[in-house]
Amino acid sequence: MSEIEFFTVLGVGFLLGLRHALDADHLAAVSTVLAERPSFRASSAVGLWWGTGHTLTLMIVGSIVLAWGLRIPEGFEVIAESGVGILLIVLGGTLGLKLYRDRWHIHSHQHDGEQHIHFHSHQRQDHHRHRHWIADSIRPLCIGMAHGLAGSAALMLLILSTTQELGPGLLSIAVFGVGSIVGMMAIGATLSLPLVFSLSISRKLFVGLQGCASVTSVCVGLWMLVKLASAAAGY
């Protein structure tokens, strides 16, 4: 491969990484995390750690495939994508459960000598603890690693079509990873816009957007599983 062709491949890899960040399952997963952390700073951190985890998995799989000349089994991609679909359902379901349990619940109190029971929200809490940045980073990192595992088979086919050498192959994966990190950080900032502004406008609107993120994540996860099941059944 000539030098011009090599840099062309790297440029295409970077653009593919940017495009890869726009996949529906990526958007659904990241939106559920951002829905719980409505801030521009958090959105950049989520995108960074998601992309880092995604690239880390691809580098590990790429190193094994290129160094030992292995081939990823055909059923591996189906299993990995099924895992991502289940993960999306869990993320969306967890967010929905959190909204149901933490936002609105039954509250009883005494008033004028009588006990009253009504729905109450503790959404406006002035005193709460902030988690450490490491704890906030682990979740998007693990989600990114799961998505990287699901997309590793397709990426390795693309890499192996251009080179089977370890150095150039890993460099291509790294450039692809940088593209996905940049793309996901930009997407995270974009997705956080309506969340941040809705929180400043109306709490109900913010909770509504959180609910949309929850439902969307579950629907995308179910859609992935149905699509994989249909393909396996030959439909």
N, C-alpha and C positions, 0 to 999 in steps of 0.2 A: 504494500500500500504506500502510495506516495505521500509526501508531507501535506500537500493540499487536500488530498482525499481524507487523510487522518483528521485534520482540523475541521473538515466539513462534517465528518462523522460526529466529532465532539460538539460542534454547533447544533447539529440536528438532535443530538442527545439532550442538550440543555433545553431546547425548545420542547422536546417530548416530555421532559421532566415538568416544565411549566404546564403543559397540556394535561399531564397525568394528574396534577393536583385538582383538576376540575371534574374528575370522575364523581358520579353521583354518590357512591358509597363513601368517598373521602369527605365530601361536603356534608353529608348526613352525620358522620361520626364527629367531625370537628364542631358542627353547629350545636350538638348536644353538650359538648364540653364548654363551648363559649356561652351557652345559655345560662350556665351556672356561674360564669365569671365575666360579667358585662363590663369590660374596660378595654381600651385600646392597647394598654400595656400587656394585659393578659392575652389578648388576641395574638399579638406578635410572639409571645412566649409559647403559646399553644402551637402555632404554626411552626415555630423553630424546632420544638421538641418532637412534634409529629414527624416533620421531615427528617430529623436526625435519626429517629427510630426506624423510619422507612428505609433510609439509606444504609443504616447499620446492618439491617437484615439482608439487604441486597448485596452488600459487600461480603458478608459471611458466606452466603449461598454462592455468590460469584467466585469467591476464592476456592471453595470446595470443588465447584464444577470445572473451573479452568485449571486448577493445579492437578487434579487427579483425572481429568478427562471424563468425568461422570456425566450422565444424562438424567435430567429430572423426569421421574415416571409420569406417564400421562394422567394417572388418577390423582397425582399430587395437587394439581391446580384446582381440581374440583373440590377436594377435601379442604384446601386452604380457603377458597372462596366461600365454601359453606360455613367455615368457621367465622369469616368476616360477616356473613349474613346473620349468624346467630349473635355475634358481638353487637351488631347494630340494633338488634331487637332488645338485647340486654341493656344497652346504653339508653335507648329510647324509653324502655320500660322503667328503668331505674329513675330517670328524670321525671317521668310521669308519676311514679309512686312518691317521689320526693315532693312534687307539687301538691299531690293529694294529701299527703300526711303532714307536711310542714307548713303549708300555706293556710289551709282552712281545716279546722277540726272542731269538735264539740267542746264547748267551754261552759262550765257551770259556775254560778256565783250567787251570793246572797244580796238581795235588794229589797228594802222595806220589809224585812222579816220573812221574805219568801225566796225560795230558791228558783233561779232562772237558768235555763239551758238554751244555748244558742251557738251558732257557728261563729268562730273567732279566728282571726289571723294574727300571727306573731311575725308577720313579714317585716314590720318596722321595728327592728331591734337595734337600739343604739349601742348596746354593749355586746360585742361578740368577738370571738377570737379569730385571728387570721392564721391560716395554715402556713407552714414554712414553704419556701419556694421549691424545695426538693420534692415535697409531697405533691405539690401542684404540677410538677414536671413529669413525675413517674407515669401518671395516667395517659397523657398524650403520647409519651414516648412508647409505652406498651401498645397503644392503639396503632401508632405508626409502624411498629415492628410487625404487628399482625397483618396490616395492609401490604407491607413490603414482602412478606412471605407469600401472600396471595398473588402478587404481581411478579414474583421472581421468575416463574417459568416462562412467561411471555417475553420478559426482558432478556433472559439468557438466550433465548432463540434469536433475538435481534442481535445481541453481542456476538454470538457464535457465527452469525452469518457474515460478519466483518473481520473477526480475528479470533484465534484460539490461544493467543499468548496471554500470559497472566498479567503483565504490566499494562499493556494497552487496554485489555479487557476491564481491569479494575479502574483504570483512569476513566474509561467511558461510563462505568457505573457511577463513579464519583461525580462526574459532570452532570449526569442524569439526576443524581441525588441533589446536587446544588440547585438545579432547575426546579425540582419538586419542593425544596425548602423555600426558595424565593416565591414560588407560586402559592404555596400554602400560607406563608406569612401575609402575602397580599390578600388572599381570600379571607384569612382570619380577620384582618383589619376591615375588610368590606362587610363581612357578616356581622361584625360587632357594631357597626354603625346603627342599624335599626334597634338593636338591643340597648345600647347606651342612651340613645335619644328617647326611646320609649320609656326607659326608667326615669328620665327627667320629666317626662310629660304625665304619665299615668302608671301607677302600679298595676292596675288591671290590664293595661295594654302590654306591659312587660311580661306579666304572667301568661297572657294570651300567646305571645311570641314564643315563650318557653314551651307552652303546650304544643304549638305548631312544630317546633323542633323535635319534641318527643314523638309526636305522631308520624312525622316525616321519617325519622330514623327507623321506627318500627316498620313502616310501609316499605321502605327501601330494602330493609333486611328480608322481609317476607318475599318481596319481588325477586330478590337474588336467589332465594331458596327455591321458589317456584320455577324460575328460569332454569336453574341447574337441574332440578328434578325433571323438567320437561325435556331438556337436552339428553339426560341420561336415559329417559324412556323412549327417545327417538322421535319426539314431536317437534 
